[in-house]
Amino acid sequence: MADASRQLFPQSLRNADSQAPVPRDGPGDTGTAKPPKGRSAWERGCSSSSRGKRERRSPSPSPSLAVPAPYLSTFTSIPRNLLALSPQIHLQKALTEEKQVSTKTSAADLVTETDHFVENLIISVLKEKFPSHRFIAEESTAAGSKCVLTDSPTWIIDPVDGTCNFVHRFPTVAVSIGFAVNKELEFGVIYHCTEERLYTGRRGQGAFCNDKRLQVSKETDISKALILTEIGPKRDPATLKLFLGNIERLLKAQAHGVRVIGSSTLALCHLASGAADAYYQFGLHCWDLAAATVIIREAGGTVIDTSGGPLDLMSCRVIAAGTREMAMFIAQEIQTIHYRRDDEN
C-alpha cells in the first residue's frame, strides 16, 4: 500500500494511517507542502493561481472529519497508471486524431469512442481491486444504467469531462473520479490530462494540485469577483434566455467577468485554487460534481444548491464559491433552469 500511495498521491496526502491533520511547515507557512525532489513532470507542483492580496493560510483540517479507517486504503491505493498514464496517453493521442462523435440528450451533448474507452478502463481496474463497490459513470448512465447513490462504497466517474472541447482539440479536458460512502463524499481526484495537473482532495485532509496545497479566494464582494459557469446541454430558446439572463444579472451587479471554459470539473478546480471566486451551473451531473466538491470544500470553499440550501448531488445544479456570502448572493440573483434529476433516469 505504501508503494501505491507513493506512486499516485502527493506527500502531503500520504498520512493514510493517521487521522491527524496534514502537518505544516511552521510560522508564516501559507499551506504549501514542500515537494519531494526528483519527481516527474506530472508530479511537480503547478504554479500558484492565488492572487497575492487574497492569499490566506489554509484552514487546518479537522481530525473529526477524517475518512473512516476502512476506506483510507482505498484512497491511497488507486493505481497511478489508472488515473495518470493510461488516460493521459490515450487522450493526448486521441486529441490529434479524427474522432467518432455521436450525440446523447442534445446536439451539443457529445460522446466519442474515447469516452467509452476511458470509462471502461477505469471501471475494469477498480472492479478488479474492489469487486463489492458500486459505480456511477457518465457513459454507463447514458446507456441505461441506473444512477442511484446508496450507502455502499461508490465510485462516481466522468471519463472525459469537456468532451466538446476534446472533439474540437481544445485542450481543457479532464478525468474526474469521486468516491462516496454512506452518501458522503470522501475523496476526489481530477486529472487535467494535457497539463499534467493532478487535483486531489480527501475529507479532513486538505486539497492539493500535485503537491501544492489549494486555497480558495475569500472574496465576498461581487464587484470584485470573477465568476465561472457552463452552458449546459439544453439549447431551446427559453433555456438560452434564462442562461443569458443570469449572466446579465451578475454583470449588472458589477462582477468583473463571467467565464465559460467548457469543462465544469476544471472550472471548479480553478475555483479551488483561488483563480476564480464562484461557479454556478444548471444541467451538470453528479459525475461533474463529486470529486470537485471534496476538493473545493477541502480548499476552504462552499458548495451549495442554487436555492441556497445544502447541495443535492443528484439535482443537476450547483453554486460553489470561496465564501458563503458570495454563494448566497449568487443564489439570490440567478433564475432556475430546470433539468431532470440524475436519479430519475
N, C-alpha and C positions, 0 to 999 in steps of 0.2 A: 504494500500500500504506500509506503514511503516513496518507493520508486515512481509509482504512478503520480503521486502528488507532486514530486519534483518535476515530472515531465510536463505537467499542464499548468499548475497554478502558481501565481506569484508567491514569493517567500512570505509575504505578509498575510496570506490566507492559509498557510500550511500548519497552523496550530490545531490540527484536527482532533487531537486527543485532549484538548483543554477547552473549557467554555469561558476562559478569561478573555478580556478584550485584547485586541491587537496591540502590542507594545509600541510606544512612541520613542522618538529619539531624544527627548528631553525638552527643557525650556526653550521656547521660541520655535519649536517644531511646527510646521504647517500641515502635518499629517501625511507627508510623503514618505513612503517606505524606501529605504536605501536599496537600489537594485544590485543583485549579485553580479560579479564580473563574468565575462565570457559567455554572455547569452547570445542567442541567435537574434536576427532582426525582429522576428515576431515577439520575442520576449522583451526587447528593450522598451523602456517607458516611452509613452507618447508625450509630446510637448504639452506643457500646461496650457489649457484653454480658459483658465480662470482669468477674469480681468483683475488687474492688480489691486485696485481700490476696494474690490469686493472680496478679496481673499480672506478666508476665515479658517480658524483651526477646526478640523473635522471633529464632530462630537464623538466622545468615547462611547463605543458600543456597550449596551447594557448586557451583562452576563445572563440576565434573566431571559433574554430574547435569543439565546444561542440555539443553534439547530439541535434537535434531540439526538442523543448519542447514537442510536441505531442508524441514523442517516448521515452521520459525519463521514463515514467511509464512502458513501455514495458520492458525496460532493468531491472528495479528494481522489477518487479512483476512476473518473471518466478517462478513457484513453486519449492521449494527446492527439493521435492521428485522426480520431473521430471528429474532433472539433476544428482542428487546425489544418493539418497537412492534406488529408483526403478531400474535404470540401473545397479548401483553398485551391489546390492544384486543379481540380475539376472545374471550378467556377472561373478561375483565371483563364484556363484554356478555352472554356465554352464562351467566354465574353467575346472572343475574337472570331468565333465561328458562326455559320448560319444556324438558326435555331428552328425547331418545330414548335410553332406557337399556336395555342388554342385559347378559347375563352371559357369563363365559368359563368358568373352571375350577370356580367355585362360585357360590352365590347371593350371596356377598359380594364376588366378583371382578367389578367392574362396568366397563363401557365405554360411552362415548357417541359421538355423531357428532362432537363436538369433539375427542376423542382422535384420531380418524381424520383430521380436517381439519388439525389442527396437525402431526401426523406427516407427512402428505403435503406440507404446506407446507415443512417443514424439509428433507425429503429432496429435494424437487424443486429447491430453491435450491442445496443443497450438491452435488447431482449435476451441475447445470449448471456449477458452478465447479470441481468435482473429479470428472470423469467416470470416472476409474480407481479411485476409492476404493470400499470396501465399506461396508455399512450393517447394523447390528443394531438393530432398533427394536421396541418392545413390541407394537404392534398388527399389524405385519407378521409377527412371530413367531407371534402368536396365530392369524393367518390361514394359517399353514403354512410360512412361510419358515424356512430352516434358521438356527439360532442357533449359529454356529461362528466362533470367533475365530482368525484366521490371522495370518501375519506382515504381511499387506497393511495399508496405512493404513485404519483402520476407525472409523467414527462409531457411537457407542452411544447410543441416543436413547430417552428417556422423554418423550413429548409432553405428557402431563398426569399428573404424579405427585400422588397424592391425589385420585383420581377419585371415591371415595366422598364425600370432603369436597365436591368440586365438585358432585356430584349434589344434595347437601343444602344447598348455598350456604354451606358453611363455608369461609372464605377462605384456608385453608392449602393452597395449590396452587402447583405449580412446573413449569417446563420444565427438563429436565436433558439435557445433551449432553456426552459424553466422547469422547476421541479417543485411539486406541491405534495404535502401530506396532511391529512385531515382538513383538506380545503385551504390550508395555509401555505402561502408561497415561501419556500425555504431558501432556494438559491436560484441564481440565473447566470447564464453565460451567453454573451453576444460576441460573435467574431466578425469583424469588418475585414472581409477576405482580401480586398485589393490594397488595403493599407496596413495589414498585419497588426491590427489593434484588437486585443482581447479584453473585453469588458466583463468583469465578474462581480457578483455580489452575493454575500451569504448572510442570512438573517442574524443580526447581532455581532457581525464581524467586519463590517465595512464594505466599501465598494472600490474597485480599482480598474484602471486602464493599464494593462500589463502590470508593472509594479508601482504605478503612481496612484496614490490614494485620490479618489474623486470627492469633490465638494461642490454642492450646488451654489448658485448665486443666492444672496439673501435680499434681493431687491423686492421692495413692497410697492413701489410707485410705478403705475402703468406707464407714465410718461417717460420713464427711463428704461423701459422693458423691450426686449426682443422676443417675439412670440413665434413659435413653430406650430404648424398644423399640416394636415394632409387632406386631400380632396375626398377620398372615399370612392367606392365603385359606382355609385349612382350618378347619372348624368341627365336626368329628366329636368325640365325647366323649373319645377317647384323646388327641387333639391338644390340646383345651382343658384337659385335666387336666395335661398337660406344661407348657403355656403358663402356666397359673396357678401351677403348682408352682414354676416358675423364678422368677416374681415373688416368691412366698413365701420362697424360699431367700435372695434378695437382701434382702428386708425383715427376715428373721430375722438376717441379717448386719449389721443396723442401718444399711442405706443410708437416706439422708434421704428418698428417694422414688423412685418409678418412674412415668414419664410416657409416654403414648401420644398423639401428635398427629395421626396419620392420613396423614403424608407422610414416608416414610423419607429422601428426599433432603433435606428441610428439617430433619428431626431431626438428620441428620448435619452439616448446616451449623451448627446450634446447638452441636453438639459442637465443630466447628472454631472457633467464635467464643468458646469458653470458658464458654458458658451452661449446659452440662452436662458431666459428667465421663466418661460412657461410653454406648455404644449397643450393643445386640446384637439379632439377629433371625434367625429361621429362616423361609424362604419368600419372601424378597425376590429380586430378579433382577439380572442384570448391568447392566441399564439403570438400576436404582436405585442401583447402587454405583459405576459407572465414574467419573463426574465427581466425586462426593463423595470418593472415595478419594484422588484427587490433591489436592483442597482440604484434606482433613484432614492428609495427610502433609506438605504444604507449610506447614501451620499448626503443625507440630511434633508431630503425633499419631501414633498407632499403629493400623494396620488389619490384622487377622489372621483366620485361620479360627477357628471355635468350638472346634476341637480344641487350639488354642494354636499351631498351625503356621502357615506362610505362607498368605496369602489366596489362595484359588482363586476367581477371578471368576465361574466358572460353577457353583459349588457351591450357590448359593441360601442361603448362611448367612454370618454375619459377626459379629465383635466389633471395635468401634472405641473407642478411649479416648485421653485426653490423655497417659497414661503406659503403658508396657508392664506395669508392676506391676499397674495397675488392670485391664488387659485380661486378664492371666493369672489374676488372682483370679476374674474372672467366668467364664473358660473352665473353671476347676476347679469352679465352683458349679453351673452350669446343665446340664440334661439335653438331649440332642439330640432335635429334632423333625425327622423325615426328610421331605425333599422331593426330587422328581426334579430332576436337574441340568438347567441350561438347554441344554446341548449334547447332551442325549438326546432332544430333541423331534423 
